[in-house]
Amino acid sequence: MLSKPLCLFLSAMMATTSLAAAADGRVAADRHGPAYTVDGRLVAPADYREWVYLSSGLDMSYNPKAMASPSPMFDNTFVNPESYRAFASTGRWPDKTVIVLEVRGSAGKGSINQRGHYQSGGVQGMDVHVKDTARFQGGWAFFSFDDGAAPAKQIPVAEACYTCHSAHGAVDTTFVQFYPTLLPVAQQHSTLSAAYLKDTAKLVRSPN
């Protein structure tokens, strides 16, 4: 049993933490779950590079800066650890999943490299896909942090990213088909979407 002084100390610490969060304009959240300002903007996850890495792509992002770049652009995808563990066990994303896609530039020749491309420079854009069923229509929402780390408004549901993910996402509107460590998990648990299976069948029939 905790002593009375220790209980009072812990209570004071919890109250201080809550007041600090309120003063910062943020809504309390799980350690790696989504955090919002009081007006509903998403707070950029500062430590996402310590999360679970899923995959990288080259010139696959539809981020405006990536699409406008004359050089190939890399995207790197990370997910909060708790959601990764849940998906690895069930083949499904739990509520409060946060998937981060960062965009970085590329270079061809540098140091000893003479062919191919490697990532170069700082982050040029960041998109975040959040599952929060109590907050968002359809359960998921997109946010873009192209203007820096300031909290971001939800991208309107009328934008093409929602339609594309719903029509082609392999699992729960997410592009698990591009995450090589998770696609076999979804196959094992039979959680692949009908839309993805339809797309795959089309490729089999018309490989070119």
C-alpha positions in Angstrom: 0.0 0.0 0.0 1.3 3.4 -0.9 2.0 5.9 1.9 -0.1 9.0 2.1 2.8 11.4 1.2 3.7 9.3 -1.8 0.0 9.2 -3.0 -0.1 13.0 -2.6 3.1 13.4 -4.6 1.9 11.2 -7.4 -1.5 13.0 -7.6 0.4 16.3 -7.8 2.6 15.0 -10.6 -0.5 13.8 -12.6 -2.2 17.2 -12.1 0.9 19.1 -13.3 1.1 16.9 -16.4 -2.6 17.5 -17.2 -2.3 21.2 -16.7 0.8 21.4 -18.9 -1.1 19.5 -21.7 -4.1 21.9 -21.3 -1.8 25.0 -21.4 -0.2 23.6 -24.6 -3.6 23.4 -26.2 -3.5 19.6 -26.6 -5.9 16.9 -25.9 -4.5 14.1 -23.8 -3.7 10.9 -25.7 -1.9 7.6 -25.5 1.9 7.9 -25.7 2.0 6.9 -29.4 -1.6 7.5 -30.3 -2.9 10.6 -32.1 -2.9 13.9 -30.2 -5.0 16.9 -31.1 -5.3 20.5 -30.2 -8.5 21.8 -28.7 -9.7 22.9 -32.1 -9.2 19.4 -33.6 -5.9 19.8 -35.4 -3.5 16.9 -35.3 -0.2 17.4 -33.5 2.7 16.1 -35.6 4.2 13.0 -33.9 7.7 14.2 -33.0 9.2 10.8 -32.4 7.8 8.9 -35.4 11.3 7.9 -36.6 11.6 5.7 -33.4 8.4 3.9 -34.5 8.2 0.7 -36.6 9.5 1.2 -40.2 7.2 -0.3 -42.8 8.6 0.4 -46.2 10.1 3.0 -48.6 9.0 3.9 -52.1 10.5 5.9 -54.9 8.3 8.4 -56.8 5.2 6.8 -55.4 3.9 9.7 -53.2 1.1 12.0 -54.3 2.4 14.7 -51.9 2.3 18.0 -54.0 6.0 18.7 -53.4 7.0 15.2 -54.4 4.9 15.3 -57.6 6.4 18.7 -58.5 10.0 17.7 -58.0 12.1 17.2 -61.1 14.1 14.5 -59.3 12.8 11.2 -57.9 11.5 11.5 -54.4 11.6 8.9 -51.6 8.8 8.2 -49.2 9.3 6.4 -45.9 6.5 4.9 -43.9 6.3 4.3 -40.1 3.5 3.2 -37.8 3.1 3.5 -34.0 4.5 0.4 -32.2 1.3 -0.6 -30.5 -0.6 -0.7 -33.8 2.1 -2.7 -35.5 2.0 -5.3 -32.7 -1.8 -5.5 -33.0 -1.6 -5.9 -36.8 1.1 -8.6 -36.5 -1.3 -10.6 -34.3 -4.6 -10.0 -36.0 -4.0 -8.6 -39.5 -6.2 -5.6 -38.6 -5.4 -2.0 -37.5 -6.6 -1.1 -34.1 -8.3 2.2 -33.2 -5.8 5.0 -32.7 -3.4 3.7 -35.4 -1.1 6.4 -36.7 0.7 5.9 -40.0 3.3 8.5 -41.0 4.7 8.9 -44.5 7.6 11.3 -44.8 9.0 12.6 -48.2 12.7 13.1 -48.8 14.7 14.1 -51.9 17.1 11.8 -53.7 20.6 12.0 -55.2 22.3 9.9 -57.9 26.0 10.4 -57.7 27.7 11.2 -54.4 30.6 9.8 -52.4 31.2 6.3 -53.9 27.8 5.9 -55.4 27.7 5.8 -59.2 24.3 4.3 -60.0 20.8 4.1 -58.5 19.5 6.7 -56.0 19.9 7.3 -52.3 18.0 9.6 -49.9 19.3 13.0 -49.5 18.4 16.2 -47.5 15.8 16.9 -45.0 12.1 16.0 -44.8 10.2 17.9 -47.6 6.7 16.8 -46.6 4.8 14.6 -44.2 1.4 13.0 -44.5 -0.3 11.2 -41.6 -3.1 8.6 -41.8 -5.0 8.3 -38.5 -7.6 5.8 -37.4 -9.9 7.3 -34.8 -13.4 5.9 -35.1 -15.0 8.2 -32.6 -13.7 11.3 -34.3 -13.7 10.7 -38.1 -16.3 9.8 -40.7 -15.4 6.4 -42.0 -12.9 5.9 -39.1 -9.9 7.3 -40.8 -8.5 10.8 -41.7 -5.6 12.3 -43.5 -3.4 15.2 -42.4 -0.6 17.0 -44.2 2.3 18.8 -42.5 3.9 20.4 -45.6 4.1 23.7 -43.8 6.3 22.5 -41.0 5.5 20.9 -37.6 2.5 23.2 -36.8 -0.7 21.2 -36.0 -2.5 20.3 -39.1 -6.2 20.5 -40.1 -7.9 17.3 -41.4 -7.8 17.0 -45.2 -11.4 17.2 -46.4 -13.1 13.9 -47.0 -13.9 15.0 -50.6 -10.2 14.9 -51.5 -9.0 12.1 -53.8 -6.8 10.4 -51.2 -9.9 9.1 -49.4 -11.4 7.7 -52.6 -8.1 6.1 -53.7 -7.5 4.4 -50.4 -11.0 3.1 -50.1 -10.9 1.8 -53.7 -7.5 0.2 -53.6 -6.2 -0.2 -50.0 -5.4 -3.8 -49.2 -6.5 -3.7 -45.5 -8.9 -1.2 -44.0 -8.2 1.6 -46.6 -4.4 1.3 -46.0 -1.8 0.3 -48.6 -0.6 -2.8 -46.9 0.2 -4.2 -50.3 3.3 -2.0 -50.3 4.4 -3.2 -46.8 6.3 -6.4 -47.4 6.4 -7.5 -43.7 2.6 -7.0 -43.3 1.1 -8.3 -46.5 1.8 -11.9 -45.6 0.2 -11.3 -42.2 -3.0 -10.0 -43.8 -3.0 -13.0 -46.2 -2.6 -15.4 -43.2 -5.5 -13.7 -41.3 -7.7 -13.3 -44.5 -8.1 -9.6 -43.9 -7.4 -8.4 -47.4 -10.1 -6.2 -48.9 -12.3 -7.2 -51.8 -11.1 -4.1 -53.6 -7.5 -5.2 -53.4 -8.2 -8.8 -54.4 -10.1 -7.4 -57.4 -7.1 -5.3 -58.4 -4.8 -8.3 -58.0 -7.1 -10.5 -60.2 -7.0 -7.8 -62.9 -3.2 -7.8 -62.9 -3.1 -11.6 -63.2 -5.4 -11.5 -66.2 -3.6 -8.5 -67.8 0.0 -8.6 -66.6 1.0 -5.9 -69.1 
